């Protein structure tokens, strides 16, 4: 296939390495494989221009190749400055998908790449964090008329979309892929739960057993992370602002307390809330010497890094992705991955097997948008239930697992109200 001429990657010579890793990931993505085979025959996205602002990983590459097989004309850019796998970005270019992504790119380059993707004049947008959509709504408004819909992959992005919709600022229909059961119940819980520990371990080589690990937030990511930390032998402490989630954490056997209290005893802190300044100056002031702080939420705002910079007397990189901040009293605090999502900054992100379902939801949601062009209201939609269940059915089939079905009598009983005691 001819090379795409319009791209910006670190080194195009890395393409062969990326191609092999993409192939390896594809072996763990049977649902995507089934969808790609159907898409190749039916061409449901033929002539549709797609701009994707996603983490440029092997799994994302397989989504891209699936959309390409469906006839789409697509461009990718990174959805985070530290999440790009440079060999994958190069391979995508070789596959004929213009890609604008370099691991470690600065803020200016990051947004320049988003603008380059928008120059594609997309009919559909695919976001992971809603940065592309936000730039489109603020700096490229003239392109809005050509957009028929979009998808959003992550919790933080869905929060932004719902805020835009509530404020009346959203200009085209969006599907919240993150809210599909086959996404957040698996990707968020099992994917982030495992890959966060992977990223921290690669960056620090820390022993988890016996450590006091503070998990800030007990959503689906926090649940998955806490469960795996418990299995590694950590003493897990959960901090929350929602009473129901806090109660659930208690019932699961975790210690639950205010973050200020946890700060004094924690060895490792992981933020997974989607909110701003969760770990702030007052927490840094009382942390133990050698405390490790990191984030696995989408944006690097959960840890107040400017405050940490301000109160520190020196800073040095002591390991790859590990920065040591020395305090006036001699204590040191270690920040991992510049406060960006540590599972992608220091590791490879989610295993392909779980992303298989998330990206199946993405691909089928885009097909749904095209099929319903002009019929959708301008609002945030859930993934249609039939798509959600179909992805689960295909995953079970690929795993060789069969389940029971309701009899006609059982269906009738569940749909009626007459029978009682």
C-alpha positions as CSV (number, residue, x, y, z in Angstrom):
1,X,0.0,0.0,0.0
2,X,1.3,3.5,-0.8
3,X,2.5,5.6,2.0
4,X,0.4,8.4,3.3
5,X,2.2,11.7,2.4
6,X,0.6,13.8,5.1
7,X,1.9,12.8,8.6
8,X,4.1,13.7,11.5
9,X,5.7,10.8,13.4
10,X,8.9,10.3,15.2
11,X,10.6,7.9,12.8
12,X,9.0,6.2,9.8
13,X,11.7,3.6,10.0
14,X,10.0,2.1,13.1
15,X,7.0,1.0,10.9
16,X,8.0,-2.7,10.6
17,X,8.3,-3.0,14.4
18,X,4.9,-1.4,14.8
19,X,3.4,-3.6,12.1
20,X,4.5,-6.7,14.0
21,X,3.1,-5.5,17.3
22,X,-0.2,-4.5,15.7
23,X,-0.4,-8.1,14.3
24,X,0.3,-9.5,17.8
25,X,-2.5,-7.4,19.3
26,X,-4.9,-8.4,16.6
27,X,-4.6,-12.1,17.7
28,X,-6.3,-11.0,21.0
29,X,-9.1,-9.0,19.3
30,X,-11.5,-11.6,17.9
31,X,-14.6,-9.4,18.1
32,X,-12.8,-6.7,16.1
33,X,-11.7,-9.4,13.6
34,X,-15.3,-10.5,13.1
35,X,-16.5,-6.9,12.6
36,X,-13.6,-6.2,10.2
37,X,-14.5,-9.2,8.0
38,X,-18.2,-8.0,7.7
39,X,-17.1,-4.4,7.2
40,X,-14.8,-5.4,4.4
41,X,-17.8,-7.0,2.6
42,X,-20.5,-4.4,3.3
43,X,-18.4,-1.2,3.2
44,X,-20.7,0.6,5.6
45,X,-18.4,3.6,6.0
46,X,-17.5,4.1,2.3
47,X,-16.7,7.7,1.6
48,X,-17.0,8.8,5.2
49,X,-14.1,10.9,6.5
50,X,-13.2,10.2,10.1
51,X,-10.8,12.1,12.4
52,X,-9.7,10.1,15.4
53,X,-8.1,11.7,18.4
54,X,-7.1,8.6,20.3
55,X,-4.2,6.9,22.1
56,X,-2.0,5.7,19.3
57,X,-1.5,2.1,20.4
58,X,-1.5,-1.3,18.8
59,X,-5.2,-1.7,19.7
60,X,-6.1,1.7,18.2
61,X,-4.3,0.7,15.1
62,X,-6.5,-2.3,14.7
63,X,-9.6,-0.1,15.1
64,X,-8.2,2.1,12.4
65,X,-7.6,-0.8,10.0
66,X,-11.1,-2.0,10.7
67,X,-12.6,1.4,9.8
68,X,-10.3,1.5,6.7
69,X,-11.6,-1.9,5.7
70,X,-15.2,-0.5,6.0
71,X,-14.3,2.1,3.4
72,X,-13.6,5.1,5.7
73,X,-11.0,7.7,4.9
74,X,-9.4,8.4,8.2
75,X,-6.7,10.4,10.0
76,X,-5.4,9.9,13.5
77,X,-3.8,12.2,16.1
78,X,-2.8,11.5,19.7
79,X,-5.2,12.1,22.6
80,X,-2.4,12.5,25.1
81,X,1.2,13.7,24.7
82,X,2.7,10.7,26.4
83,X,0.5,7.8,25.2
84,X,1.8,7.4,21.6
85,X,3.7,4.3,20.7
86,X,6.0,5.7,18.0
87,X,6.4,2.5,16.1
88,X,2.6,2.1,15.8
89,X,2.3,5.7,14.6
90,X,4.9,4.9,11.8
91,X,3.1,1.7,10.9
92,X,-0.2,3.5,10.6
93,X,1.4,5.8,8.0
94,X,2.6,2.8,6.1
95,X,-0.9,1.3,6.2
96,X,-2.1,4.5,4.5
97,X,-3.6,6.2,7.5
98,X,-2.2,9.7,8.0
99,X,-1.1,10.0,11.6
100,X,0.0,13.0,13.7
101,X,1.5,11.7,16.9
102,X,4.9,11.7,18.7
103,X,5.5,10.4,22.2
104,X,6.5,13.3,24.4
105,X,5.3,16.0,22.1
106,X,4.9,19.4,23.8
107,X,1.5,21.2,24.2
108,X,1.9,23.3,21.0
109,X,2.7,20.2,18.9
110,X,-0.2,18.3,20.5
111,X,-2.7,20.9,19.4
112,X,-1.0,21.4,16.1
113,X,-1.6,17.7,15.5
114,X,-5.3,18.0,16.4
115,X,-5.7,20.9,13.9
116,X,-4.0,18.8,11.3
117,X,-6.5,16.0,11.9
118,X,-9.4,18.5,11.6
119,X,-8.0,19.7,8.3
120,X,-9.3,16.3,7.1
121,X,-12.8,17.9,7.3
122,X,-14.3,14.9,9.2
123,X,-17.9,13.6,8.9
124,X,-17.4,11.6,12.1
125,X,-15.1,12.4,15.0
126,X,-13.7,9.8,17.4
127,X,-12.4,11.2,20.7
128,X,-10.7,10.0,23.9
129,X,-11.0,13.0,26.2
130,X,-13.0,15.3,23.9
131,X,-10.0,17.5,23.0
132,X,-10.6,17.2,19.2
133,X,-14.3,17.9,19.6
134,X,-13.5,21.0,21.8
135,X,-11.1,22.4,19.3
136,X,-13.6,21.8,16.5
137,X,-16.3,23.7,18.5
138,X,-14.0,26.6,19.4
139,X,-11.4,27.1,16.6
140,X,-12.8,25.2,13.6
141,X,-16.5,26.0,13.7
142,X,-16.7,26.3,10.0
143,X,-16.2,22.5,9.8
144,X,-19.1,21.7,12.0
145,X,-21.6,21.7,9.1
146,X,-19.9,18.6,7.6
147,X,-20.0,16.5,10.8
148,X,-22.9,14.0,11.2
149,X,-21.9,12.6,14.6
150,X,-19.1,11.4,16.8
151,X,-18.0,9.0,19.5
152,X,-16.3,9.5,22.9
153,X,-14.2,6.7,24.5
154,X,-13.5,7.8,28.1
155,X,-15.2,8.9,31.3
156,X,-13.5,12.4,31.3
157,X,-14.6,13.0,27.7
158,X,-18.2,12.0,28.4
159,X,-18.3,14.4,31.4
160,X,-17.2,17.2,29.0
161,X,-19.7,16.3,26.4
162,X,-22.6,16.2,28.9
163,X,-21.5,19.6,30.2
164,X,-21.5,21.0,26.6
165,X,-24.9,19.5,25.9
166,X,-26.4,21.0,29.1
167,X,-25.0,24.4,28.2
168,X,-26.4,24.1,24.7
169,X,-23.0,24.3,23.1
170,X,-22.9,20.8,21.5
171,X,-23.4,21.1,17.7
172,X,-23.8,17.4,16.6
173,X,-24.9,14.1,18.1
174,X,-22.4,12.1,20.1
175,X,-22.4,8.5,21.3
176,X,-20.9,7.9,24.8
177,X,-19.0,4.7,24.1
178,X,-17.5,4.8,27.6
179,X,-21.0,4.3,29.1
180,X,-21.6,1.0,27.3
181,X,-21.6,-2.0,29.7
182,X,-19.1,-3.8,27.4
183,X,-16.8,-0.8,27.8
184,X,-16.8,0.6,31.3
185,X,-17.5,-2.7,33.1
186,X,-14.5,-4.3,31.4
187,X,-12.1,-1.7,29.9
188,X,-12.2,0.6,32.9
189,X,-12.3,-2.0,35.6
190,X,-10.1,-4.8,34.2
191,X,-8.1,-2.9,31.6
192,X,-7.1,0.2,33.7
193,X,-6.9,-1.9,36.9
194,X,-4.2,-4.1,35.4
195,X,-2.4,-1.6,33.2
196,X,-2.1,1.1,35.9
197,X,-0.2,-1.4,38.1
198,X,1.8,-2.4,35.1
199,X,2.8,1.2,34.4
200,X,3.8,2.0,38.0
201,X,5.7,-1.2,38.3
202,X,7.7,-0.6,35.1
203,X,8.5,3.0,36.2
204,X,9.5,2.1,39.8
205,X,10.1,-1.7,40.2
206,X,8.3,-1.3,43.5
207,X,7.1,-4.2,45.6
208,X,3.4,-3.9,46.1
209,X,3.1,-6.4,49.0
210,X,2.8,-4.5,52.3
211,X,2.5,-1.0,50.8
212,X,-0.2,1.4,51.8
213,X,-1.7,2.3,48.5
214,X,-4.2,5.2,48.3
215,X,-6.8,5.0,45.5
216,X,-8.4,8.3,45.0
217,X,-11.8,7.6,43.5
218,X,-13.9,4.4,43.5
219,X,-15.6,4.5,40.1
220,X,-15.1,1.6,37.8
221,X,-11.4,2.3,37.4
222,X,-10.9,2.6,41.1
223,X,-12.8,-0.6,41.8
224,X,-10.7,-2.5,39.3
225,X,-7.4,-1.0,40.6
226,X,-8.3,-1.6,44.3
227,X,-9.2,-5.3,43.6
228,X,-5.9,-5.9,41.9
229,X,-3.8,-4.1,44.5
230,X,-5.5,-6.2,47.2
231,X,-4.5,-9.3,45.3
232,X,-0.9,-8.0,45.2
233,X,-0.8,-7.8,49.0
234,X,-1.2,-4.1,49.3
235,X,-3.0,-2.4,52.1
236,X,-5.6,-0.5,50.1
237,X,-7.1,2.8,51.2
238,X,-9.9,4.4,49.3
239,X,-10.9,8.0,49.3
240,X,-14.2,9.2,47.9
241,X,-16.6,12.1,47.9
242,X,-19.7,10.0,46.9
243,X,-21.3,8.3,50.0
244,X,-22.6,5.3,48.1
245,X,-19.3,4.6,46.5
246,X,-17.5,5.0,49.8
247,X,-20.0,2.6,51.4
248,X,-19.4,0.1,48.7
249,X,-15.6,0.3,49.2
250,X,-16.1,-0.3,52.9
251,X,-18.2,-3.4,52.1
252,X,-15.5,-4.6,49.8
253,X,-13.1,-4.6,52.7
254,X,-11.0,-1.5,52.0
255,X,-10.1,1.2,54.5
256,X,-12.1,4.4,53.7
257,X,-11.0,7.8,55.0
258,X,-10.6,11.4,54.0
259,X,-7.6,12.0,51.7
260,X,-5.9,14.3,54.3
261,X,-5.9,11.4,56.8
262,X,-4.7,8.9,54.2
263,X,-1.9,11.3,53.1
264,X,0.0,10.8,56.3
265,X,0.2,7.0,56.0
266,X,0.2,6.4,52.2
267,X,3.2,5.0,50.4
268,X,1.7,5.2,46.9
269,X,-1.1,7.5,45.6
270,X,-3.1,6.9,42.4
271,X,-5.8,9.4,41.3
272,X,-8.6,8.0,39.2
273,X,-11.4,10.6,39.7
274,X,-11.6,12.7,36.5
275,X,-11.5,15.9,38.7
276,X,-9.0,18.7,39.3
277,X,-6.4,19.2,42.1
278,X,-7.5,16.0,44.0
279,X,-4.0,15.9,45.4
280,X,-3.1,19.4,46.4
281,X,-0.5,21.4,48.3
282,X,-1.9,20.6,51.7
283,X,-1.4,16.9,50.9
284,X,2.2,17.3,49.7
285,X,3.0,19.2,52.9
286,X,2.3,16.1,55.1
287,X,3.3,13.2,52.8
288,X,5.9,10.7,54.0
289,X,9.4,10.9,52.7
290,X,9.6,8.9,49.5
291,X,5.9,9.0,48.7
292,X,5.0,8.1,45.1
293,X,2.3,10.0,43.4
294,X,0.7,9.2,40.0
295,X,-2.5,9.6,38.0
296,X,-4.4,7.2,35.8
297,X,-7.2,9.6,34.9
298,X,-7.3,11.1,31.4
299,X,-5.9,14.6,32.1
300,X,-2.9,15.6,34.2
301,X,-4.9,17.9,36.3
302,X,-5.8,15.5,39.1
303,X,-2.5,16.2,40.8
304,X,-1.7,19.9,41.4
305,X,1.8,19.8,39.8
306,X,2.3,23.6,39.8
307,X,1.8,23.6,43.5
308,X,4.4,20.7,43.9
309,X,6.8,22.6,41.7
310,X,6.3,25.8,43.8
311,X,7.0,24.2,47.2
312,X,10.0,22.1,46.1
313,X,13.6,23.2,46.4
314,X,14.9,21.0,43.7
315,X,13.8,18.5,41.0
316,X,15.6,15.8,39.1
317,X,14.7,12.8,36.9
318,X,15.9,9.8,38.9
319,X,14.5,7.1,36.6
320,X,12.6,7.2,33.3
321,X,9.2,8.6,34.1
322,X,10.2,9.2,37.7
323,X,10.8,12.8,38.9
324,X,12.1,13.5,42.4
325,X,10.8,16.7,44.1
326,X,12.8,17.6,47.2
327,X,11.1,19.6,49.9
328,X,12.5,22.2,52.3
329,X,12.5,19.8,55.2
330,X,14.5,17.2,53.2
331,X,11.6,14.9,52.3
332,X,11.3,13.8,48.7
333,X,8.1,13.1,46.7
334,X,8.2,11.1,43.5
335,X,5.9,12.1,40.6
336,X,5.4,9.5,37.9
337,X,4.9,10.2,34.2
338,X,4.5,14.0,34.5
339,X,1.1,13.3,36.2
340,X,-0.3,11.9,32.9
341,X,-2.1,8.6,32.7
342,X,0.6,6.3,34.0
343,X,-0.7,3.1,32.3
344,X,0.0,4.6,28.9
345,X,2.9,6.9,29.8
346,X,5.1,4.2,31.3
347,X,3.5,1.0,29.9
348,X,1.4,-0.1,26.9
349,X,-2.1,0.7,28.2
350,X,-4.8,-1.9,28.3
351,X,-4.3,-5.4,27.0
352,X,-5.7,-6.0,23.6
353,X,-8.3,-8.5,24.8
354,X,-10.2,-5.9,26.7
355,X,-9.8,-3.1,24.1
356,X,-11.3,-5.6,21.7
357,X,-14.8,-4.8,23.2
358,X,-14.3,-1.1,23.5
359,X,-13.2,-0.7,19.9
360,X,-16.0,-3.0,18.7
361,X,-18.4,-0.5,20.4
362,X,-16.6,2.3,18.6
363,X,-16.8,0.7,15.2
364,X,-20.4,-0.4,15.5
365,X,-21.4,3.0,16.9
366,X,-19.9,4.8,13.8
367,X,-21.8,2.4,11.6
368,X,-25.0,3.3,13.5
369,X,-24.3,7.1,13.1
370,X,-24.0,6.6,9.3
371,X,-27.1,4.5,9.1
372,X,-29.1,7.1,11.1
373,X,-27.6,10.2,9.4
374,X,-30.0,13.1,9.8
375,X,-32.3,11.2,12.2
376,X,-30.3,11.8,15.5
377,X,-30.9,14.7,17.8
378,X,-28.0,16.9,18.9
379,X,-27.4,15.3,22.3
380,X,-25.3,12.6,24.0
381,X,-26.5,9.1,23.3
382,X,-25.8,5.8,25.0
383,X,-24.5,3.0,22.8
384,X,-27.7,1.3,21.5
385,X,-28.5,-1.7,23.7
386,X,-28.5,-4.1,20.8
387,X,-24.9,-3.1,19.9
388,X,-23.8,-3.5,23.5
389,X,-25.3,-7.0,23.8
390,X,-24.0,-8.0,20.4
391,X,-20.5,-7.1,21.4
392,X,-20.8,-9.2,24.6
393,X,-22.3,-12.1,22.5
394,X,-19.5,-12.0,20.0
395,X,-16.9,-11.9,22.8
396,X,-18.4,-15.0,24.5
397,X,-18.5,-16.8,21.2
398,X,-14.8,-16.0,20.6
399,X,-14.0,-17.4,24.0
400,X,-15.9,-20.6,23.3
401,X,-18.5,-19.9,26.0
402,X,-22.2,-20.6,25.5
403,X,-25.0,-19.5,27.8
404,X,-28.6,-20.4,28.4
405,X,-31.6,-18.8,26.7
406,X,-35.1,-18.2,28.0
407,X,-37.9,-20.5,27.1
408,X,-41.1,-19.1,25.6
409,X,-42.8,-19.7,29.0
410,X,-40.1,-17.8,30.8
411,X,-40.3,-14.8,28.4
412,X,-44.0,-14.7,28.8
413,X,-43.7,-14.8,32.6
414,X,-41.2,-11.9,32.7
415,X,-43.4,-9.8,30.4
416,X,-46.6,-10.4,32.4
417,X,-47.9,-9.3,35.8
418,X,-50.9,-11.6,36.4
419,X,-49.1,-14.5,38.1
420,X,-48.3,-14.1,41.8
421,X,-48.1,-16.3,44.9
